[in-house]
Amino acid sequence: MKRVAIILAVLVIAGLILWASVGGGFQGSVEDRLEDEMVAAGLPQPMAECMAGRMADRLSIGQLRKLESLRPEEGEADIPLNIAEFLERVRRVDDPEVLEVSATSAAICAFGAG
């Protein structure tokens, strides 16, 4: 019985590794969620898709979680009206790498090079 449990555990772990590395796995989920959040925040879908792919590749999960706090401050629109306002909100997370990746992703995706 113990041997069967060990074999099953190894198969489950191997399956998760295969799913994560070959099928996109965790990366795809993070990228999809990030894209959905950016669309909800007002970015056009093609721009959000492009930026989400670049940001999911370059930022850690912890850094991406910081972006969840991009709420409007008093006097700001609920949805950023342009990329400059979006980047101003990103600046508030106080992480230079997050700002750099967000800004370069926005620029590259805006010009269709992403």
C-alpha positions as CSV (number, residue, x, y, z in Angstrom):
1,M,0.0,0.0,0.0
2,K,2.8,2.4,0.9
3,R,4.5,1.6,-2.4
4,V,1.4,2.4,-4.4
5,A,1.1,5.8,-2.6
6,I,4.7,6.7,-3.4
7,I,4.2,5.7,-7.1
8,L,1.0,7.8,-7.2
9,A,2.8,10.8,-5.6
10,V,5.7,10.6,-8.1
11,L,3.2,10.4,-11.0
12,V,1.3,13.4,-9.8
13,I,4.5,15.4,-9.4
14,A,5.7,14.4,-12.8
15,G,2.4,15.3,-14.3
16,L,2.5,18.8,-12.7
17,I,6.0,19.4,-13.9
18,L,5.1,18.3,-17.4
19,W,1.9,20.5,-17.4
20,A,3.8,23.5,-16.1
21,S,6.7,23.2,-18.5
22,V,5.1,22.0,-21.7
23,G,1.5,23.2,-21.6
24,G,2.1,26.7,-20.3
25,G,0.8,25.6,-16.9
26,F,1.3,28.2,-14.2
27,Q,2.7,30.8,-16.6
28,G,-0.4,30.7,-18.8
29,S,-2.7,31.1,-15.7
30,V,-0.8,34.1,-14.5
31,E,-0.6,35.6,-17.9
32,D,-4.4,35.1,-18.5
33,R,-5.3,36.6,-15.1
34,L,-3.0,39.6,-15.6
35,E,-4.5,40.2,-19.1
36,D,-8.1,40.0,-17.6
37,E,-7.1,42.5,-14.9
38,M,-5.6,44.9,-17.4
39,V,-8.7,44.8,-19.6
40,A,-10.9,45.4,-16.5
41,A,-8.7,48.4,-15.7
42,G,-9.4,49.9,-19.1
43,L,-6.6,48.8,-21.4
44,P,-7.6,47.6,-24.9
45,Q,-7.6,43.8,-25.2
46,P,-4.7,43.6,-27.7
47,M,-2.6,45.9,-25.6
48,A,-3.4,44.0,-22.4
49,E,-2.6,40.6,-24.1
50,C,0.8,41.9,-25.3
51,M,1.7,43.5,-22.0
52,A,0.5,40.5,-19.9
53,G,2.8,38.1,-21.8
54,R,5.9,40.3,-21.4
55,M,5.1,41.1,-17.7
56,A,4.4,37.5,-16.8
57,D,7.7,36.5,-18.3
58,R,9.8,39.2,-16.6
59,L,8.2,39.8,-13.1
60,S,8.0,37.5,-10.1
61,I,4.7,36.5,-8.6
62,G,5.4,38.9,-5.7
63,Q,5.9,41.7,-8.1
64,L,2.8,40.9,-10.0
65,R,0.8,40.9,-6.7
66,K,2.0,44.4,-6.1
67,L,0.1,45.4,-9.2
68,E,-3.2,44.3,-7.6
69,S,-3.0,47.5,-5.4
70,L,-3.3,49.9,-8.4
71,R,-6.4,51.5,-7.1
72,P,-7.3,55.1,-8.0
73,E,-6.5,57.8,-5.5
74,E,-8.8,60.6,-4.6
75,G,-9.6,62.7,-7.6
76,E,-8.5,60.1,-10.1
77,A,-10.8,58.3,-12.6
78,D,-11.6,54.6,-11.7
79,I,-10.0,53.5,-14.9
80,P,-6.7,55.2,-16.1
81,L,-7.6,57.4,-19.1
82,N,-4.2,56.8,-20.8
83,I,-0.9,54.9,-20.5
84,A,0.7,57.8,-18.6
85,E,-2.0,57.5,-15.9
86,F,-1.6,53.8,-15.8
87,L,2.2,54.1,-15.4
88,E,1.8,56.8,-12.7
89,R,-0.3,54.2,-10.7
90,V,2.4,51.6,-11.3
91,R,5.0,54.0,-9.9
92,R,3.2,53.9,-6.6
93,V,4.0,50.2,-6.0
94,D,7.6,51.5,-5.4
95,D,9.4,48.8,-7.3
96,P,11.7,50.1,-10.0
97,E,11.7,46.8,-11.9
98,V,7.9,46.7,-12.0
99,L,7.9,50.2,-13.3
100,E,10.6,49.5,-15.9
101,V,9.0,46.3,-17.2
102,S,5.5,48.0,-17.3
103,A,6.8,51.0,-19.1
104,T,8.9,49.1,-21.7
105,S,6.0,46.6,-22.2
106,A,3.6,49.5,-22.8
107,A,6.0,51.2,-25.3
108,I,6.8,48.0,-27.2
109,C,3.2,46.9,-27.3
110,A,1.9,50.3,-28.3
111,F,4.1,50.3,-31.4
112,G,3.1,46.7,-32.3
113,A,6.6,45.3,-31.8
114,G,5.5,42.9,-29.0
